[in-house]
Amino acid sequence: MLTIDFTGRTLVVTGGLSGIGKGIADLFLRAGANVVVGDLAAPAETRRVHERLVHTRTDVASEADAKELIRTAVDSFGQVDFLVNNSGISTMDYAVDIKEADWDKVMDVNAKGVYLVSQAGARQMLRQGKGGRIINIASQAGKNGYRCMGNYCASKHAVIGFTKVMALELARDGILVNAVCPGIVETDMKRREREEGALLRGMTAEDILAEDRSQIPLGRTAEPEDVANVVLFLASPLASYMTGQAVNVTGGMTMH
C-alpha cells in the first residue's frame, strides 16, 4: 500500500483553525508533518500546541505578519517545505450594490494575502535551495461567475492568475505552485453564505442547499477532507510533474 510520509517536513497553512484549513492541517499531521497554522483567530502569543503543531496569530493582509509567519515556521522547525494559502472570506451582494469597503476587505484577504504569504514563503524556499510546494486554495468561483459573489469571484480569479505566474517564475528552482478549486464545501462560511444569499434572493437557506446539490453530478456537497486529500496529493512526490494548475474538487460541478 502506497503511503505519503511527510515526517520531518514542515507545512505552513493559513486559516487553519477551521473549515478547509483545519482539514488540511489535520491530514498533514496524520502524514507525519510539522504544521504551523497562521490564523487571525489564534491566540496573540505563538503557542506550541504539541511537538509538531504551532498556532500563531496572522493577518494575511499584513506584510509584517506574512513575514513573521514564515519566520515562526523556520524558528520552530528549521524550514518550510509546503505552504498552503487557505485564508479566505466572503461578503454577499449584487454587483451593483457591492460596497467599496466590502470589495477591499475581500480582495485584501483573498488576493493580497495570497501574494504576501506566497512571496514570503517562496523567498524562504529559495534560500533553502531545496525546492518546495505552494498550494493556493482558490475556488470554482475563480473560473465561473456566481450571483451575489462579485468581489469573491474577482478575488479567486486573481488567485489563479497569480498561481500561474509564480509557477512559471519558480519552476527552475523546483518550487511547484498549484491551485485547488473547491466547489461547495460544508463549512461555517458556506452555511452563512446560504443564509445571506437566501435573504438577497427571496429564498430559504434550505432552498439554496437543494439548489447546490442539484448542480453537483456526484449528488453531494463536499466535506473539508475532500479538499485536503487533493492538497496532500499536490504536496506529495506523486504530483512532481504538476505546476501552474488549477485543480477542480467540485464533484463534477465545474469541469474546466
C-alpha positions as CSV (number, residue, x, y, z in Angstrom):
1,M,0.0,0.0,0.0
2,L,1.4,3.4,-1.0
3,T,1.6,5.8,1.9
4,I,2.6,9.5,2.0
5,D,5.1,10.2,4.7
6,F,6.0,13.8,5.5
7,T,8.0,13.1,8.6
8,G,10.5,15.9,9.2
9,R,8.8,18.1,6.6
10,T,7.0,21.4,7.5
11,L,3.7,22.8,6.4
12,V,2.6,26.4,6.8
13,V,-1.2,26.8,6.4
14,T,-3.2,30.0,6.7
15,G,-6.7,29.9,8.1
16,G,-6.0,26.5,9.6
17,L,-8.2,26.7,12.7
18,S,-11.5,25.9,10.9
19,G,-13.1,24.6,7.7
20,I,-10.9,23.5,4.8
21,G,-7.7,24.8,6.5
22,K,-8.3,22.7,9.6
23,G,-8.9,19.6,7.4
24,I,-5.6,20.3,5.7
25,A,-3.7,20.8,8.9
26,D,-5.2,17.6,10.4
27,L,-4.4,15.5,7.4
28,F,-0.7,16.7,7.2
29,L,-0.3,16.0,10.9
30,R,-1.5,12.4,10.3
31,A,1.0,12.2,7.4
32,G,3.8,13.0,9.9
33,A,4.4,16.6,9.0
34,N,5.2,19.5,11.3
35,V,2.4,22.1,10.9
36,V,2.4,25.8,11.6
37,V,-1.1,27.3,11.5
38,G,-1.4,31.1,10.9
39,D,-4.9,32.3,11.7
40,L,-6.4,35.6,12.7
41,A,-8.3,33.7,15.4
42,A,-5.2,32.2,17.0
43,P,-4.0,33.5,20.4
44,A,-1.9,36.6,20.4
45,E,1.1,34.7,21.7
46,T,2.5,32.0,19.4
47,R,1.7,28.7,21.0
48,R,3.2,25.2,20.5
49,V,0.1,23.0,20.8
50,H,2.2,19.9,20.8
51,E,5.5,18.7,19.4
52,R,4.6,19.0,15.8
53,L,1.9,21.8,15.8
54,V,2.2,25.5,16.3
55,H,-0.5,28.2,16.2
56,T,0.3,31.8,15.6
57,R,-1.9,34.8,15.0
58,T,-1.6,36.0,11.4
59,D,-3.3,38.7,9.4
60,V,-2.5,37.6,5.9
61,A,-3.2,41.1,4.5
62,S,-0.3,42.4,6.6
63,E,3.2,42.1,5.1
64,A,4.8,42.1,8.5
65,D,2.5,39.3,9.7
66,A,3.2,37.3,6.5
67,K,6.9,37.5,7.1
68,E,6.6,36.7,10.7
69,L,4.5,33.6,9.9
70,I,7.3,32.2,7.8
71,R,9.9,33.2,10.5
72,T,7.9,31.4,13.1
73,A,7.9,28.2,11.0
74,V,11.7,28.4,10.5
75,D,12.3,29.1,14.2
76,S,10.0,26.3,15.2
77,F,11.0,23.6,12.7
78,G,14.0,24.8,10.7
79,Q,12.5,25.1,7.3
80,V,9.3,25.5,5.2
81,D,8.6,22.7,2.7
82,F,4.9,23.3,1.9
83,L,2.8,26.4,2.0
84,V,-0.9,26.4,1.7
85,N,-2.7,29.7,1.3
86,N,-6.1,28.9,2.6
87,S,-7.4,32.0,4.4
88,G,-10.5,33.4,2.7
89,I,-13.6,35.5,3.4
90,S,-16.7,36.4,1.6
91,T,-19.4,39.1,1.6
92,M,-22.6,38.9,-0.5
93,D,-24.4,41.4,-2.6
94,Y,-25.5,42.1,-6.1
95,A,-22.7,43.6,-8.2
96,V,-24.5,47.0,-8.5
97,D,-24.7,47.1,-4.7
98,I,-21.3,45.9,-3.5
99,K,-19.8,48.4,-1.0
100,E,-16.3,49.6,-1.6
101,A,-15.3,48.6,1.9
102,D,-16.5,45.0,1.3
103,W,-14.7,44.9,-2.1
104,D,-11.4,46.0,-0.4
105,K,-11.8,43.6,2.6
106,V,-12.4,40.5,0.4
107,M,-9.6,41.4,-2.0
108,D,-7.2,42.1,0.9
109,V,-7.6,38.7,2.4
110,N,-8.2,36.5,-0.6
111,A,-5.9,38.1,-3.2
112,K,-3.4,40.3,-1.4
113,G,-3.0,37.7,1.4
114,V,-2.0,35.1,-1.2
115,Y,0.5,37.4,-2.7
116,L,2.1,38.4,0.6
117,V,2.3,35.0,2.2
118,S,3.4,33.3,-1.1
119,Q,6.1,35.9,-1.6
120,A,7.5,35.4,2.0
121,G,7.2,31.6,1.7
122,A,8.9,31.5,-1.8
123,R,11.8,33.6,-0.6
124,Q,12.4,31.2,2.2
125,M,12.2,28.2,-0.1
126,L,14.7,29.9,-2.5
127,R,17.1,30.5,0.5
128,Q,16.8,26.8,1.4
129,G,17.6,25.8,-2.2
130,K,15.7,22.5,-2.0
131,G,12.5,23.4,-3.9
132,G,9.1,23.3,-2.3
133,R,5.4,23.4,-2.9
134,I,3.0,26.3,-2.8
135,I,-0.7,25.4,-3.0
136,N,-3.3,28.1,-3.1
137,I,-6.9,27.4,-2.2
138,A,-8.8,29.2,-5.0
139,S,-12.4,28.2,-5.8
140,Q,-14.6,27.2,-8.7
141,A,-15.6,30.9,-8.3
142,G,-12.1,31.6,-9.8
143,K,-13.4,30.0,-13.1
144,N,-17.1,30.9,-13.1
145,G,-19.4,33.7,-12.0
146,Y,-22.0,33.4,-9.2
147,R,-24.7,35.8,-8.4
148,C,-24.2,38.0,-5.3
149,M,-20.5,36.9,-5.2
150,G,-18.8,39.5,-7.5
151,N,-16.0,40.5,-5.2
152,Y,-15.3,36.9,-4.1
153,C,-15.2,35.7,-7.7
154,A,-12.9,38.5,-8.7
155,S,-10.5,37.6,-5.8
156,K,-10.4,34.0,-6.7
157,H,-9.8,34.7,-10.4
158,A,-6.8,36.8,-9.1
159,V,-5.5,33.8,-7.1
160,I,-5.5,31.5,-10.2
161,G,-3.7,34.2,-12.2
162,F,-1.0,34.7,-9.6
163,T,-0.6,31.0,-9.2
164,K,0.2,30.6,-12.9
165,V,2.8,33.4,-12.8
166,M,4.6,32.1,-9.7
167,A,4.6,28.6,-11.3
168,L,6.4,30.0,-14.3
169,E,8.9,32.0,-12.4
170,L,9.8,29.4,-9.7
171,A,9.8,26.2,-11.8
172,R,13.6,26.3,-12.4
173,D,14.1,26.4,-8.7
174,G,12.0,23.3,-8.1
175,I,9.2,25.2,-6.4
176,L,5.9,23.9,-7.7
177,V,2.9,26.2,-7.5
178,N,-0.7,25.0,-8.0
179,A,-4.2,26.0,-7.0
180,V,-7.1,23.9,-5.8
181,C,-10.6,25.0,-6.8
182,P,-13.1,23.6,-4.3
183,G,-16.8,23.5,-5.2
184,I,-19.5,23.7,-2.5
185,V,-17.9,22.7,0.8
186,E,-19.7,22.3,4.1
187,T,-18.1,24.9,6.2
188,D,-19.3,27.7,8.6
189,M,-18.6,30.2,5.8
190,K,-20.7,28.3,3.3
191,R,-23.6,28.0,5.7
192,R,-23.5,31.7,6.4
193,E,-23.5,32.4,2.6
194,R,-26.6,30.3,2.2
195,E,-28.4,32.4,4.8
196,E,-27.3,35.7,3.4
197,G,-28.0,34.5,-0.2
198,A,-31.4,33.4,0.8
199,L,-32.3,36.9,2.1
200,L,-30.9,38.6,-1.0
201,R,-32.8,36.2,-3.4
202,G,-36.1,35.8,-1.5
203,M,-35.4,32.1,-0.8
204,T,-34.6,30.0,2.2
205,A,-31.3,28.5,3.2
206,E,-32.8,25.1,2.6
207,D,-33.8,26.1,-0.9
208,I,-30.3,27.1,-1.7
209,L,-28.9,23.9,-0.2
210,A,-31.2,21.9,-2.5
211,E,-30.1,24.1,-5.4
212,D,-26.5,23.4,-4.6
213,R,-27.0,19.7,-4.5
214,S,-28.9,19.7,-7.8
215,Q,-25.9,21.2,-9.6
216,I,-23.4,18.5,-8.5
217,P,-23.2,15.3,-10.6
218,L,-22.0,13.3,-7.6
219,G,-25.1,14.3,-5.7
220,R,-23.5,15.7,-2.5
221,T,-21.6,18.7,-1.3
222,A,-18.0,18.3,-0.2
223,E,-16.5,18.0,3.2
224,P,-13.2,19.7,4.1
225,E,-11.4,16.3,3.9
226,D,-12.3,16.0,0.2
227,V,-10.3,19.1,-0.5
228,A,-7.5,18.2,2.0
229,N,-6.9,14.9,0.2
230,V,-6.1,16.8,-3.1
231,V,-3.8,19.2,-1.3
232,L,-1.9,16.3,0.2
233,F,-1.6,14.8,-3.3
234,L,-0.2,18.0,-4.7
235,A,2.3,18.3,-1.9
236,S,3.5,14.7,-2.4
237,P,6.0,13.1,-4.8
238,L,3.0,11.8,-6.8
239,A,2.5,15.4,-8.2
240,S,6.1,16.1,-9.0
241,Y,5.3,16.9,-12.7
242,M,2.5,19.3,-12.0
243,T,2.8,23.1,-11.7
244,G,0.6,26.0,-12.7
245,Q,-2.6,24.0,-12.5
246,A,-6.0,24.9,-11.0
247,V,-7.4,21.6,-9.9
248,N,-11.2,21.3,-9.5
249,V,-12.6,19.5,-6.5
250,T,-16.2,20.1,-7.2
251,G,-18.0,16.7,-7.5
252,G,-18.2,17.4,-11.3
253,M,-20.0,20.8,-10.9
254,T,-17.1,22.6,-12.7
255,M,-15.3,20.6,-15.4
256,H,-12.9,23.1,-17.0
